[in-house]
Amino acid sequence: DLGFGQASEQPARLGGTEAICFFSGRLHLTREERRRFTSAPTADSISDGELILRGYEEAGGRLPPSLRGSFSVAIVDPARYRVLIANDTIGQRPIYYFSRGSRLLFGSAVEAILQDQGLPREINDEAVSDMLEYRYLLGDKTLFRDIFLLSPGDQIVYDLREGASKIQNGESIDEW
């Protein structure tokens, strides 16, 4: 459900690349900062999703550093055999995910992930304990075992060949 309700066309696409970008939110960048993310002459007039995708491609498959704003983004990159998912550094646009074996599910709400009828629905006892004691979920926990909240500023890279994911804490993703 990333990108629905956005004014711009989803997903963002570029000519000459297979990668596509689903973007929800808004980047808070000055005109000069937008131009630093990409060499495209239209940097100030393109959508935020297209800006991120252009920066990603120009950086060789890495998210541009220092993205500011309230956003969540998913880049599907068949040429590099991966999916990259990230959110802003404050976590204003949460991303929940399930990753087990060769499966990766994600969305802006746990309910979106639970739409998959094959997903195990096991209660996370630790999270229930946190809720009873603190009236709040701590860290990346949700009430369901194996469904997590992506921490602010973190990125998930899912390798389509291996069916495996890794989380990068607030840094650009290195090549696999």
C-alpha positions in Angstrom: 0.0 0.0 0.0 3.0 2.3 -0.3 2.3 5.2 -2.7 -1.4 5.0 -2.8 -3.0 8.4 -2.3 0.0 10.2 -3.8 -0.6 12.9 -6.3 2.1 11.6 -8.6 1.8 8.5 -10.8 2.9 5.3 -9.1 5.2 3.6 -9.4 7.9 6.1 -10.6 9.8 4.8 -13.6 12.8 5.9 -15.7 13.7 5.2 -19.2 16.7 2.9 -19.6 16.2 1.1 -16.3 14.0 -1.7 -15.1 13.9 -0.4 -11.5 10.6 1.1 -10.2 9.9 3.2 -7.1 6.9 3.3 -4.9 6.9 6.4 -2.7 4.7 7.7 0.0 5.2 11.0 1.7 7.2 14.0 0.9 10.8 15.0 0.8 11.9 18.2 2.5 14.7 19.3 0.2 15.8 22.7 -1.1 16.1 23.2 -4.8 19.9 22.9 -4.5 19.6 19.7 -2.5 17.3 18.2 -5.1 19.9 19.0 -7.8 22.6 17.3 -5.8 20.7 14.0 -5.7 20.7 13.8 -9.5 22.3 15.3 -12.5 18.9 15.4 -14.3 18.2 19.0 -15.4 14.6 18.6 -14.3 15.4 17.8 -10.6 13.2 20.6 -9.2 10.1 19.6 -11.2 10.1 15.8 -11.0 8.2 13.8 -8.4 9.9 12.8 -5.1 9.7 9.1 -6.2 11.4 9.8 -9.5 14.0 12.0 -7.8 14.9 9.1 -5.4 14.9 6.6 -8.3 17.3 8.8 -10.3 19.5 9.3 -7.3 19.5 5.5 -6.6 20.5 4.7 -10.2 23.2 7.4 -10.3 24.6 6.1 -7.0 24.9 2.6 -8.4 22.0 1.1 -6.6 22.2 2.9 -3.3 19.7 5.3 -1.8 20.9 8.9 -1.9 22.3 9.9 1.5 20.7 12.5 3.7 17.1 12.1 2.6 15.0 14.4 4.7 11.3 14.3 4.9 8.4 12.2 5.9 8.4 9.2 3.6 8.5 5.5 3.0 9.9 4.0 -0.2 10.2 0.7 -1.9 12.5 0.2 -5.0 12.0 -3.0 -7.0 15.2 -3.5 -9.0 15.2 -6.6 -11.2 18.6 -5.8 -12.8 20.2 -6.1 -9.3 17.9 -8.8 -8.2 16.6 -7.0 -5.2 14.0 -5.0 -3.4 15.0 -2.1 -1.2 12.6 -0.7 1.4 13.3 2.3 3.6 11.6 5.0 5.7 12.5 8.4 7.0 14.8 9.0 10.0 12.0 9.8 12.4 9.7 7.0 11.4 6.7 9.2 10.5 5.8 6.8 7.8 6.0 3.4 9.4 6.8 0.2 7.5 5.9 -3.2 8.9 7.4 -6.3 7.5 7.5 -10.1 7.6 10.5 -11.9 6.3 11.0 -15.7 6.7 12.6 -18.0 4.2 12.0 -16.8 0.7 9.1 -14.5 1.7 9.0 -10.8 2.2 5.8 -9.0 2.9 5.6 -5.3 3.9 3.1 -2.5 4.2 2.3 0.7 6.1 0.1 -1.3 8.6 0.2 -4.7 10.1 -3.3 -5.3 8.7 -1.9 -5.1 5.2 0.5 -7.9 5.9 -2.2 -10.0 7.5 -4.2 -10.0 4.2 -2.0 -13.0 3.3 -4.0 -15.9 4.4 -1.0 -18.2 4.5 0.8 -16.1 7.1 1.1 -17.7 10.5 -0.8 -15.6 13.1 1.2 -16.3 16.3 0.9 -13.9 19.2 4.2 -12.3 20.3 4.2 -12.9 24.1 7.0 -10.4 24.6 4.9 -7.6 22.9 1.8 -8.5 25.0 3.9 -8.3 28.1 5.3 -4.8 27.0 1.7 -3.6 26.4 0.5 -4.8 29.8 3.5 -3.3 31.6 4.2 -0.1 29.7 1.0 0.3 27.6 3.3 0.6 24.6 5.2 -1.7 22.2 9.0 -1.4 22.6 11.5 -1.4 19.7 10.5 -3.2 16.6 7.9 -5.5 18.1 4.3 -5.9 17.0 1.6 -8.1 18.6 2.4 -10.8 16.0 5.5 -13.0 16.1 7.6 -12.5 13.0 6.0 -9.2 12.0 8.3 -6.2 12.8 8.3 -2.5 12.6 11.2 -1.1 10.5 13.1 1.2 12.8 13.3 4.9 11.7 16.0 5.5 9.1 16.6 1.8 8.5 16.6 -0.1 5.2 15.7 -3.6 4.2 17.4 -5.2 1.2 15.8 -8.3 -0.1 17.9 -10.4 -2.4 15.6 -12.0 -5.1 18.1 -14.7 -6.0 18.7 -15.9 -2.5 15.3 -15.1 -1.0 17.0 -13.5 2.0 16.8 -10.1 3.5 19.1 -7.9 5.6 18.6 -4.8 7.5 21.0 -1.9 7.3 20.8 0.6 10.2 20.5 4.1 8.9 23.2 3.7 6.3 23.4 3.3 2.5 23.2 -0.3 1.3 26.4 -1.8 0.0 26.3 -4.1 -3.0 25.6 -7.7 -2.2 
